Amino acid sequence: MRRGAWRRRAPGLARGGRATARRRLVVGNGALPKDEDAKSKRKETPPPLSWTEEVYGRKAFRPEEKEQETAVEPQTLSLDVGAACYEEEESGNRLGDGELATTSTAGDGDVEGKPDLPEVTRFQVFTACLGTSGIFVFLAGFLRSYASQHGAPEVLLTDPQGLDLQSGLLVLASSLLVTSARVQLLERNADFAEATQRSNKQILSPLKAYDFVWLAFLTGISEEALFRGALLPATTFDDWRGVLITAAVFGYFHRSGGRNWVFALWSTWVGAIYGGAFLLSHNLLVPMVSHSLSNLVSAGIWKGKEKQQQQQQQ
């Protein structure tokens, strides 16, 4: 029985051997085996796009696609990785700050080896600004409710009032102080000029001149509603202590979006100016209008200098 069974299996083995020989012959003629052919097809299929690639239309760095090349210079590879990592780090928070500033002698190119922030569209700027402002207004309402129930001074919880002559002069004075100080700092501090240029180039470049109006007032009103209209009363201090606390938080939220610690310190000082104007007037409309006017003037100055530089290059 064993011998017969072996004979019955022999034809199958023979056919298997011939099939193996045919596969080897095909491989020898240049074709790929089935498993290797499937692997090659999987490699040709592009991976799904990440959300940053879909939004900005730019291919992100993928470590799994980076081939091992012995001839690659270390400096070139480090720059590629650094640029990609910086783009991924900044993509979540580069549009949420709202504080505008003027341009500087930094120019249009990279400063100190740091790449420009990814380009965005006008619609992306609008949606990001509108979404951030909505979040700020929601948080402002929550903090004002909390402050009113935990002993905040009533003078800090008053609703915005109209502008009379005294409050109007206070608006102009604070706006002029912030704008003039910004221009002077741009000429004297390279770090501040770098952060200003990189942030403004991303946010303001895709916008039209009339877009600066809604951008300036949308960010100015929402930020002042949160920081001076809600956070300051929540500290329960109606003096310089509340001003400094809210100014420090205000500066901390302006450290991202291509900015640096110098810009954060600058924003802290600006927040103290707006907080002081609020304490002097007891009118939330004063820092709102002052902040918005400072943003609008700074954006106009930046756009004007950008056009001047383009004309000089032509």
Phi and psi in degrees as a GROMACS rama.xvg file:
@    title "Ramachandran Plot"
@    xaxis  label "Phi"
@    yaxis  label "Psi"
@TYPE xy
-65.0009  -38.099  ARG-2
-67.6815  -39.5375  ARG-3
-67.3934  -40.2918  GLY-4
-61.207  -37.6575  ALA-5
-64.5732  -37.3273  TRP-6
-69.1689  -35.8264  ARG-7
-67.8013  -32.3582  ARG-8
-80.3254  -16.2592  ARG-9
-60.8471  -43.5491  ALA-10
-60.8827  -39.8138  PRO-11
-62.1579  -41.9896  GLY-12
-63.786  -38.0486  LEU-13
-65.5446  -43.3819  ALA-14
-62.3642  -39.8996  ARG-15
-62.0401  -38.728  GLY-16
-66.0555  -40.3543  GLY-17
-66.1879  -37.4239  ARG-18
-64.0643  -40.1799  ALA-19
-63.5739  -39.7174  THR-20
-64.8678  -39.3865  ALA-21
-63.6983  -41.2284  ARG-22
-62.0068  -41.2917  ARG-23
-63.5682  -36.975  ARG-24
-65.0455  -41.0394  LEU-25
-64.5589  -41.9019  VAL-26
-62.4682  -38.6723  VAL-27
-65.9392  -26.8879  GLY-28
-82.9802  -1.84796  ASN-29
116.131  -7.00543  GLY-30
-83.4757  162.553  ALA-31
-99.7035  148.215  LEU-32
-62.481  166.729  PRO-33
-63.3246  -41.4898  LYS-34
-68.1379  -39.1942  ASP-35
-71.2319  -34.4127  GLU-36
-65.3886  -38.2706  ASP-37
-65.464  -39.0261  ALA-38
-63.0521  -41.7587  LYS-39
-65.006  -36.2683  SER-40
-67.2057  -37.4992  LYS-41
-64.9987  -35.412  ARG-42
-67.8883  -34.9809  LYS-43
-72.0197  -25.1586  GLU-44
-71.7867  119.264  THR-45
-66.7793  144.958  PRO-46
-69.5745  157.243  PRO-47
-63.5493  146.67  PRO-48
-73.9363  141.801  LEU-49
-77.4638  169.974  SER-50
-68.2392  -29.7656  TRP-51
-69.4317  -35.504  THR-52
-70.4045  -35.5612  GLU-53
-70.1965  -36.0571  GLU-54
-76.0488  -47.107  VAL-55
-100.032  -6.949  TYR-56
66.4347  22.9284  GLY-57
-123.189  133.036  ARG-58
-69.3651  129.271  LYS-59
-86.787  163.462  ALA-60
-74.1732  128.694  PHE-61
-120.744  110.966  ARG-62
-60.4558  -32.1178  PRO-63
-71.4775  -18.3881  GLU-64
-94.3132  -6.672  GLU-65
-79.2822  113.633  LYS-66
-75.3299  153.622  GLU-67
-80.6862  104.264  GLN-68
-115.959  121.714  GLU-69
-75.242  -19.5545  THR-70
-90.1992  -0.56507  ALA-71
-72.5223  133.259  VAL-72
-74.2704  138.063  GLU-73
-60.0424  -35.9633  PRO-74
-67.4304  -41.275  GLN-75
-64.5573  -41.7908  THR-76
-65.4856  -41.1528  LEU-77
-66.5801  -34.979  SER-78
-68.1971  -39.3163  LEU-79
-63.6366  -45.7312  ASP-80
-65.1058  -41.9063  VAL-81
-63.1824  -41.0301  GLY-82
-65.8705  -41.964  ALA-83
-67.2751  -43.5226  ALA-84
-63.9394  -38.0373  CYS-85
-66.4665  -36.4789  TYR-86
-66.3328  -43.08  GLU-87
-66.1825  -35.1006  GLU-88
-69.515  -36.3608  GLU-89
-88.6843  -13.3496  GLU-90
-65.1867  -28.3868  SER-91
-81.1847  -15.5899  GLY-92
-140.192  17.0494  ASN-93
-81.7729  -11.5987  ARG-94
-114.966  3.76803  LEU-95
-95.9204  3.8707  GLY-96
-91.4515  -45.5016  ASP-97
87.396  -17.2594  GLY-98
-78.87  124.236  GLU-99
-102.322  158.907  LEU-100
-151.266  168.62  ALA-101
-86.7239  171.455  THR-102
-83.1807  -177.07  THR-103
-150.735  -169.804  SER-104
-78.5659  8.35485  THR-105
-67.8798  -26.355  ALA-106
81.758  -170.409  GLY-107
-91.9535  -20.0306  ASP-108
-85.727  -172.147  GLY-109
-72.0792  149.79  ASP-110
-118.24  125.144  VAL-111
55.0596  38.167  GLU-112
79.5339  -2.10129  GLY-113
-85.9401  132.227  LYS-114
-74.5227  159.847  PRO-115
-67.3605  154.013  ASP-116
-68.6415  152.826  LEU-117
-57.756  144.003  PRO-118
-70.8664  143.491  GLU-119
-128.421  164.176  VAL-120
-95.1637  168.761  THR-121
-62.6783  -39.6179  ARG-122
-65.4305  -38.8039  PHE-123
-65.603  -39.4071  GLN-124
-62.9861  -43.9715  VAL-125
-63.9447  -47.8081  PHE-126
-66.468  -39.4762  THR-127
-65.9772  -42.6649  ALA-128
-66.9892  -41.4645  CYS-129
-66.4079  -41.1494  LEU-130
-66.0138  -43.5478  GLY-131
-64.9152  -41.038  THR-132
-63.8177  -38.2685  SER-133
-63.2267  -39.6912  GLY-134
-65.3348  -41.4434  ILE-135
-62.4404  -42.319  PHE-136
-66.4383  -39.085  VAL-137
-63.2493  -45.749  PHE-138
-64.5152  -35.2218  LEU-139
-62.5896  -43.7339  ALA-140
-62.5299  -39.2184  GLY-141
-66.5379  -44.5169  PHE-142
-69.0393  -36.143  LEU-143
-65.7776  -38.3692  ARG-144
-64.8528  -40.7246  SER-145
-65.002  -42.3246  TYR-146
-65.9338  -38.1435  ALA-147
-67.2558  -24.4431  SER-148
-94.6642  -3.21614  GLN-149
-128.825  39.3181  HIS-150
78.9252  26.4946  GLY-151
-71.9052  142.244  ALA-152
-59.6756  136.175  PRO-153
-62.632  -28.2578  GLU-154
-66.9797  -22.0369  VAL-155
-90.2062  -7.46513  LEU-156
-106.661  11.4798  LEU-157
-71.384  145.633  THR-158
-73.5071  157  ASP-159
-57.2732  135.179  PRO-160
-113.093  175.358  GLN-161
-69.5943  167.944  GLY-162
-100.267  117.774  LEU-163
-93.5668  -169.998  ASP-164
-64.2413  -42.6668  LEU-165
-67.0158  -45.692  GLN-166
-68.8891  -32.8541  SER-167
-64.4504  -41.7906  GLY-168
-64.9459  -35.1263  LEU-169
-66.3196  -37.1282  LEU-170
-62.4986  -48.2736  VAL-171
-63.6518  -40.7017  LEU-172
-65.3335  -45.7989  ALA-173
-68.305  -38.4378  SER-174
-65.105  -42.8578  SER-175
-65.0098  -39.3139  LEU-176
-63.8176  -45.3647  LEU-177
-65.891  -44.7885  VAL-178
-66.6188  -45.5919  THR-179
-65.713  -39.7564  SER-180
-65.6561  -37.3536  ALA-181
-62.8196  -44.6456  ARG-182
-62.814  -42.2394  VAL-183
-65.5659  -39.4295  GLN-184
-69.3057  -33.9445  LEU-185
-61.7303  -34.5872  LEU-186
-79.883  -16.7216  GLU-187
-114.338  -15.1228  ARG-188
-128.265  116.122  ASN-189
-70.0382  -35.9203  ALA-190
-65.0733  -41.7496  ASP-191
-67.3849  -39.4668  PHE-192
-64.2034  -40.2121  ALA-193
-62.8922  -49.2457  GLU-194
-63.0684  -38.6051  ALA-195
-65.1794  -45.9241  THR-196
-64.5123  -45.3084  GLN-197
-66.8579  -40.2775  ARG-198
-69.4802  -46.2979  SER-199
-68.1885  -34.4974  ASN-200
-63.7576  -36.8668  LYS-201
-73.0027  -44.7806  GLN-202
-82.1129  -40.771  ILE-203
-91.2837  -22.8573  LEU-204
-59.1471  -43.9322  SER-205
-78.2667  -2.45726  PRO-206
-93.1307  152.851  LEU-207
-83.5735  168.666  LYS-208
-63.2485  -39.3716  ALA-209
-71.8657  -16.6984  TYR-210
-69.0829  -23.5518  ASP-211
-62.091  -27.5211  PHE-212
-67.3315  -54.5728  VAL-213
-67.7234  -33.2587  TRP-214
-66.2321  -44.0264  LEU-215
-65.4786  -46.1877  ALA-216
-77.0008  -32.1644  PHE-217
-65.293  -45.0926  LEU-218
-73.0213  -40.6936  THR-219
-64.3928  -44.1274  GLY-220
-69.2719  -44.4763  ILE-221
-68.2745  -39.8721  SER-222
-67.7888  -41.197  GLU-223
-69.9661  -32.7413  GLU-224
-62.34  -35.895  ALA-225
-79.7756  -52.9087  LEU-226
-80.6398  -49.6905  PHE-227
-89.3259  -30.3782  ARG-228
-86.8697  -19.3323  GLY-229
-128.481  -48.5487  ALA-230
-69.3028  -39.2785  LEU-231
-62.9673  -46.6752  LEU-232
-63.037  -31.2853  PRO-233
-66.6205  -22.0684  ALA-234
-74.5353  -15.5748  THR-235
65.0186  13.9316  THR-236
-108.292  122.568  PHE-237
-103.841  36.1029  ASP-238
-140.295  -158.934  ASP-239
-62.931  -24.0767  TRP-240
-65.5578  -45.7957  ARG-241
-64.6707  -36.4739  GLY-242
-63.2634  -45.2985  VAL-243
-68.6218  -37.8562  LEU-244
-63.9892  -48.9998  ILE-245
-67.6432  -33.3021  THR-246
-66.3181  -39.083  ALA-247
-64.5636  -42.0259  ALA-248
-66.9198  -39.2718  VAL-249
-60.4205  -44.3163  PHE-250
-66.7127  -36.7116  GLY-251
-62.8244  -38.0396  TYR-252
-74.6435  -6.78372  PHE-253
-108.127  25.8097  HIS-254
-93.0008  -13.3589  ARG-255
-104.377  -169.821  SER-256
70.8861  37.7842  GLY-257
84.4648  4.74985  GLY-258
-95.8627  177.835  ARG-259
-137.705  -172.745  ASN-260
-67.0054  -28.1494  TRP-261
-65.8513  -42.2934  VAL-262
-66.4825  -35.2788  PHE-263
-64.4467  -41.6194  ALA-264
-64.345  -40.1472  LEU-265
-61.0164  -44.6743  TRP-266
-64.9064  -32.1974  SER-267
-62.9082  -44.4794  THR-268
-64.4242  -41.4243  TRP-269
-63.0781  -41.1586  VAL-270
-61.906  -35.0921  GLY-271
-66.4607  -35.9296  ALA-272
-64.2401  -47.1466  ILE-273
-66.0013  -37.2293  TYR-274
-66.0683  -39.6949  GLY-275
-63.6858  -39.3556  GLY-276
-63.6431  -35.2196  ALA-277
-68.6311  -41.1089  PHE-278
-67.5231  -36.0957  LEU-279
-70.0817  -35.8462  LEU-280
-99.1555  -22.2638  SER-281
53.5779  32.8607  HIS-282
-134.331  112.143  ASN-283
-66.2333  -20.4525  LEU-284
-67.196  -25.2212  LEU-285
-64.7109  -55.6411  VAL-286
-66.2402  -29.3532  PRO-287
-62.5018  -49.8896  MET-288
-70.3436  -39.3974  VAL-289
-62.8401  -44.7399  SER-290
-62.1723  -44.3622  HIS-291
-65.9397  -42.5381  SER-292
-64.5608  -39.6997  LEU-293
-62.5932  -42.2023  SER-294
-63.0155  -43.5656  ASN-295
-64.8806  -46.1534  LEU-296
-64.6249  -41.5649  VAL-297
-65.0736  -40.1302  SER-298
-65.4496  -39.7056  ALA-299
-64.2888  -40.8235  GLY-300
-63.9551  -42.1976  ILE-301
-61.9966  -45.985  TRP-302
-63.6364  -38.7644  LYS-303
-64.394  -42.2365  GLY-304
-69.5601  -32.3403  LYS-305
-64.1726  -44.0951  GLU-306
-63.9422  -37.646  LYS-307
-65.1342  -41.1769  GLN-308
-66.2436  -38.5725  GLN-309
-64.8765  -38.9707  GLN-310
-66.792  -37.2812  GLN-311
-67.0857  -35.4288  GLN-312
-71.0367  -30.248  GLN-313
